[in-house]
Structure formats: C-alpha cells, structure tokens
C-alpha cells in the first residue's frame, strides 16, 4: 500500500483532527499539503477514502514540533483541510484542537509534564495548557462536560496572557469598532480568531434558529457570504473566497440564562456549537462600547467570565480588556480532549 505516516487522531473540544509530528511530514509546504489532502480524503464531500469526517469541524490537522522559542515548549501549526475542495489553509488558529496539543506533546516526549507552554504558529501567540499529565502518560478520563460532546473527560485549562493571537495583526483589524458591509453594521474582531459579529435581526433572523434551518436558508447564506468576502478585504485578509476566515457570528439576546446567544458560520457551513477562539472574540466584542450586538448582551460592570450560548448549549470563556488604550489583558477557557487512536495512517496514492 505504500509508506504510512505516524498519526494520532484526537477529539479536541468540539472538533476532531489528526495530530502529526512535523518531522513525520514533508518539509516543503506544497508536498505536505498534498499528503494531508490524500490522508484526509479530500476533495470529496464524504472524504470516503481518508480519515476526514466529511465536515470542516472534523477535517482538521495539528502539526507539532519542539519550539525554538525560550518561552514555549512546543510549536503548534493548525491546518484547516477542505472537505470537497483541495484546500489546506493556515489562515486561522483552532482553539478546540489546541486542547489536544499538550497531551500529544507529552505522549510524544516533547514535554515532560503539564503545564505545557504552546506557541501558536498561525498567529505567533502563546497559550498555556494545564491538565494532568507527565512522563508520557496523560489522564483523559474525568468529570468535566462540555456542550456538544457526549459524556465527560478530564479538564484542560487553556490560558492566554494578553490577546489569544491575531491572524490579522490587530484586535480591531479595520481600525474601527463598527463598519458597514453590504448595508449591515458589523464589528470585525480578532482576539485569536477573525470574526465578524452581526446582530441576527440585521439579517432578518432571530438568532435562535437551528443549524438545519440556517443551512437551508439560501438567501441568508448569500448574505453571509457577501459579509465574509467584504470583511476579508477590510480586515486585511485579501480574497477570502477559498479561505475558512473570517467567521460570521450572528448574535441575539441570551435565551437560556447566558450572556449572549450565537449562531456562527464557518464561513459557509453553520457551526454545531462555536469555536473556542471564536467565542473569545465574541466575548471581547461585548466589552467594546458601541460594538455591533453588544447592547444585546447581559454584561455587568467588571464582568470577566462570559457564557456564550450556541446551538449545542453553552461555552464559558474569560476575557479582560483595558479600554484606554484598548488592550486585551487575558483570555481563558476550559476544554477537554481525548485520544481516539494512535498508529499509522496510509494516504491514498497521488493522482
């Protein structure tokens, strides 16, 4: 069948992805991406000839290597692999797969024990993962539940000092708290994930629709696509027609005791929950006076913990912001991760 590649498949948060040591993949990015497409089974809507799960949330890759930075233990490069398109993008982070980086690093001998300091290569930022793990052994079993994942697992605390990273190079990539795109007032934010926050009512929706209802709404999808393309240019991301960013988060007043209710396009499919760093970015918007949708949130003075409602339940994140000058002091979140298999994956032959 040809040469296989060492691989660990892990659920990280509400995503699932293939974790590799950088040394087990080609150094040349084009060769690496071609190999990953063949491993994941792309392009194919079912990814039937690979290990991808036929959805953007399960077609993800983490590439881990020892860090050359003195303030980090490992480097983490996230790659979003297209499902029905032959694309591999490094234009965003993934906070869900980040949850599995520390355990993977210990199991592969790149870190001796938790906490593990992680350099997020995509945004040149730092995170610390705290969990139970040392000497090659990680405790995955525990009683922490997260919405969108059945059962429970051991908690993994992710802490970001300052901003959780910026793919665009700025917390407010356009330089404005609000912008008007395609006739809609939005806020473009990047605290770890480029996100366009827009009140659902501005698009004629409640913000409480189901994932299926939103994905079946062709008119809404066209408007969301227009927002994504317009925001991509304004945020300095260029032509994002084939990119997984920026995400579009529709927000509404909380419906279940949380801080804000969200429905997130990633960027075309609708997220079954919400990404970790996407939630951090939405929470940050709520701290900005005059931001789009901030008036819908139930935020108290001095609040630092935010309950983000999403289609599968709730996600609690933390964010602290200094207003003058505008600086993110810290961000944080609790996730879980679980090893699904560790072995060898065999890519299909190159076309």
C-alpha positions in Angstrom: 0.0 0.0 0.0 3.0 2.3 0.4 4.5 4.1 3.3 2.3 5.1 6.2 2.6 8.1 8.4 2.6 8.1 12.3 -0.6 9.8 13.3 -2.8 10.4 16.4 -6.5 11.1 16.0 -7.9 13.2 18.8 -11.1 14.9 19.7 -10.2 18.3 20.9 -13.1 20.3 22.3 -15.9 20.0 19.9 -13.7 19.3 16.9 -11.7 16.2 15.8 -8.4 16.2 14.0 -5.2 14.4 13.0 -2.1 15.2 15.0 1.3 14.8 13.5 4.9 15.5 14.5 6.3 18.0 12.0 9.3 15.7 11.4 6.9 13.0 10.1 5.6 15.2 7.3 7.4 16.7 4.3 9.2 20.0 4.9 8.0 21.5 1.7 4.6 23.1 2.4 3.2 22.1 -1.0 4.3 18.5 -0.6 2.9 18.5 3.0 -0.4 19.8 1.9 -0.7 17.3 -0.9 0.0 14.5 1.5 -2.6 15.8 4.0 -5.3 16.1 1.4 -4.7 12.4 0.5 -4.7 11.4 4.2 -7.9 13.2 4.9 -9.6 12.1 1.7 -10.1 15.5 0.1 -11.6 16.7 -2.2 -14.7 14.6 -1.6 -17.8 15.6 0.2 -17.8 12.3 2.1 -14.0 12.0 2.4 -14.7 8.4 1.9 -11.1 7.5 1.0 -9.5 9.2 4.0 -9.8 9.8 7.7 -11.7 13.1 7.5 -15.2 13.2 8.9 -16.9 15.0 6.0 -17.3 18.3 7.8 -15.0 21.3 8.4 -15.1 20.5 12.2 -13.6 17.0 11.6 -11.2 17.8 8.7 -8.5 19.4 10.8 -4.8 18.9 11.3 -2.4 19.8 14.1 1.4 19.8 13.3 3.5 19.8 16.4 7.3 20.3 16.8 9.8 21.3 19.5 9.7 25.1 19.9 12.7 27.3 19.2 11.2 30.0 21.5 12.6 30.1 25.0 9.1 30.8 26.4 7.4 27.8 24.8 7.8 24.0 24.9 6.2 23.2 21.5 5.1 24.9 18.3 1.6 24.2 17.1 0.6 24.8 13.5 -3.1 24.4 12.7 -4.2 23.5 9.2 -7.8 23.5 8.0 -8.2 20.9 5.3 -11.0 21.5 2.8 -13.7 18.8 2.5 -15.0 19.0 -1.0 -12.2 21.3 -2.1 -8.5 20.6 -2.4 -7.5 23.4 0.0 -5.2 23.5 3.1 -5.3 26.8 5.0 -3.1 28.2 7.7 -5.0 31.4 8.0 -6.6 30.7 11.4 -6.0 29.1 14.8 -8.1 26.4 16.2 -8.7 26.6 20.0 -10.5 23.2 20.0 -7.6 21.3 18.6 -5.3 23.4 20.8 -6.8 21.4 23.7 -5.1 18.2 22.5 -1.7 19.8 21.8 -0.4 19.5 25.4 -1.4 15.8 25.8 0.0 15.0 22.4 3.3 16.7 23.3 3.6 14.7 26.5 2.8 11.4 24.8 5.3 12.1 22.0 8.0 13.1 24.5 8.2 16.8 23.5 7.2 17.9 27.0 7.9 16.2 30.4 4.8 17.3 32.3 1.9 19.7 32.3 1.5 22.6 32.2 2.7 22.8 28.6 3.6 26.1 27.0 2.4 26.3 23.4 3.4 28.6 20.6 0.5 29.1 18.2 2.4 29.4 14.9 -0.6 30.7 12.9 -0.8 33.9 15.0 2.6 33.9 16.7 0.9 33.9 20.1 1.3 31.9 23.3 -1.1 29.6 25.4 -0.5 27.5 28.5 -2.4 24.2 28.8 -2.9 22.9 32.3 -4.1 19.3 32.8 -3.0 16.0 34.5 -0.1 14.6 32.5 3.6 13.7 33.0 6.3 11.2 31.8 4.4 10.2 28.7 1.1 9.5 30.5 -1.9 11.7 30.2 -5.1 11.4 32.2 -8.0 11.7 29.7 -10.8 10.4 32.0 -12.6 12.9 34.1 -15.9 14.5 35.1 -15.8 17.7 33.0 -18.6 18.1 30.5 -18.6 20.5 27.5 -21.6 21.2 25.4 -21.6 19.4 22.0 -19.6 16.4 23.3 -21.3 13.3 24.9 -20.0 12.2 28.2 -17.2 13.7 30.3 -13.4 13.9 30.2 -10.6 15.4 32.1 -10.4 19.2 32.1 -7.8 21.1 30.1 -7.5 24.7 31.0 -6.2 27.0 28.3 -4.9 30.4 29.3 -3.8 33.2 27.1 -1.8 36.1 28.5 -2.9 39.1 26.7 -4.5 38.6 23.3 -5.1 34.9 22.3 -3.4 35.7 19.0 -4.3 37.7 15.9 -4.2 36.4 12.3 -4.8 39.9 11.1 -2.3 41.6 13.4 -4.8 43.7 15.3 -7.6 43.3 17.7 -9.7 45.6 15.5 -8.4 44.8 12.1 -10.3 47.6 10.3 -9.3 50.2 12.9 -13.0 50.8 13.7 -15.3 49.5 16.4 -18.0 49.2 13.7 -18.1 49.0 9.9 -20.9 48.9 7.4 -20.6 45.9 5.0 -23.2 45.2 2.4 -25.5 47.7 4.2 -25.1 45.9 7.6 -23.4 47.4 10.6 -20.9 44.8 12.0 -17.9 44.6 14.3 -14.8 43.0 12.9 -12.7 41.5 15.8 -9.7 39.2 16.0 -8.8 38.0 19.5 -7.5 34.7 18.3 -10.0 34.2 15.5 -11.1 36.7 12.8 -14.8 37.1 13.4 -17.5 39.4 12.0 -20.1 39.9 14.7 -23.6 41.0 13.4 -26.9 41.2 15.2 -29.1 38.5 13.8 -32.0 40.9 13.4 -29.9 43.0 11.0 -30.2 40.0 8.6 -33.9 39.4 9.3 -33.3 36.4 11.6 -34.0 35.8 15.3 -30.6 34.2 16.1 -32.3 31.3 17.7 -32.8 29.2 14.5 -31.5 25.6 14.4 -28.4 24.7 12.4 -30.5 22.9 9.8 -32.8 25.9 9.4 -29.9 28.3 8.8 -28.1 25.9 6.4 -31.4 25.6 4.4 -31.8 29.3 4.1 -30.2 30.1 0.7 -30.9 33.8 0.9 -29.2 34.1 4.3 -26.2 32.1 3.0 -25.7 34.5 0.2 -25.8 37.5 2.6 -23.4 35.8 4.9 -21.1 35.1 2.0 -21.2 38.7 1.0 -20.3 39.7 4.5 -17.4 37.3 4.6 -15.9 38.5 1.3 -16.3 42.2 2.2 -14.9 41.7 5.6 -11.9 39.8 4.3 -10.8 42.8 2.3 -11.5 45.3 5.2 -9.6 43.1 7.7 -6.5 42.8 5.5 -7.1 39.1 4.7 -7.4 39.8 1.0 -9.5 37.5 -1.2 -11.1 35.0 1.2 -13.3 33.2 -1.3 -11.4 30.0 -0.6 -10.4 30.7 3.0 -12.0 29.5 6.2 -12.0 33.0 7.7 -13.4 35.3 8.8 -16.2 33.5 10.7 -19.6 35.2 10.8 -21.3 35.2 14.2 -24.9 36.2 14.3 -25.8 37.3 17.9 -29.0 37.8 19.8 -30.1 38.4 23.4 -29.5 35.4 25.6 -32.3 32.8 25.5 -31.1 30.4 28.3 -29.5 32.4 31.0 -26.2 33.1 29.3 -24.5 36.3 28.3 -25.2 36.3 24.5 -26.7 33.8 22.0 -24.7 33.0 18.9 -25.1 31.2 15.5 -21.7 31.0 13.7 -21.0 30.4 10.0 -17.5 28.8 9.5 -17.8 30.5 7.0 -20.4 28.7 4.9 -21.5 25.8 7.0 -23.0 26.5 10.3 -21.1 25.5 13.5 -22.8 22.9 15.6 -21.6 24.9 18.6 -18.9 27.7 18.4 -15.2 27.6 18.2 -13.1 28.3 21.3 -11.3 31.3 19.9 -14.4 32.4 18.1 -16.2 32.6 21.4 -13.3 34.5 22.9 -13.5 37.0 20.1 -17.3 37.4 20.5 -16.9 37.9 24.3 -14.3 40.6 23.6 -16.8 42.5 21.4 -19.2 42.6 24.4 -16.6 44.7 26.2 -16.3 47.3 23.5 -18.6 50.3 23.8 -20.8 50.8 20.7 -19.8 47.4 19.1 -22.4 45.7 17.0 -24.6 43.4 19.1 -23.0 44.5 22.4 -26.3 46.0 23.5 -28.0 42.6 23.3 -25.7 41.1 25.9 -26.3 40.7 29.6 -23.0 42.1 30.8 -22.3 43.5 34.2 -19.6 46.1 35.0 -16.3 44.4 35.7 -17.5 41.1 34.3 -14.7 38.8 33.1 -16.5 35.4 32.6 -19.0 35.1 29.7 -21.5 32.3 29.0 -21.7 32.1 25.2 -24.9 30.3 24.1 -24.7 28.3 20.9 -26.8 25.6 19.1 -25.5 22.8 21.3 -25.6 24.6 24.7 -23.1 26.9 26.4 -19.4 27.7 26.4 -17.8 29.7 29.2 -14.8 31.9 28.3 -12.9 34.6 30.1 -11.7 37.9 28.8 -10.3 41.0 30.3 -9.8 44.3 28.4 -8.3 47.6 29.2 -10.2 50.4 27.5 -7.6 53.2 27.1 -5.6 52.2 25.3 -7.5 49.2 24.0 -5.6 46.2 25.2 -6.6 42.6 26.0 -5.2 41.6 29.4 -6.0 37.9 29.3 -8.3 35.3 27.9 -9.1 31.7 29.0 -11.3 28.7 28.6 -11.8 25.2 29.8 -11.9 22.4 27.3 -11.5 18.6 27.2 -9.7 16.3 24.7 -9.5 12.5 24.2 -7.1 10.3 22.3 -9.1 8.2 19.7 -6.3 6.2 18.1 -2.6 6.3 17.8 -0.9 4.5 15.0 -0.2 4.7 11.3 -2.3 6.3 8.6 -2.0 5.3 4.9 -2.7 8.0 2.4 -4.2 7.2 -1.0 -1.9 7.3 -4.0 -1.1 10.7 -5.5 -3.3 11.5 -8.5 
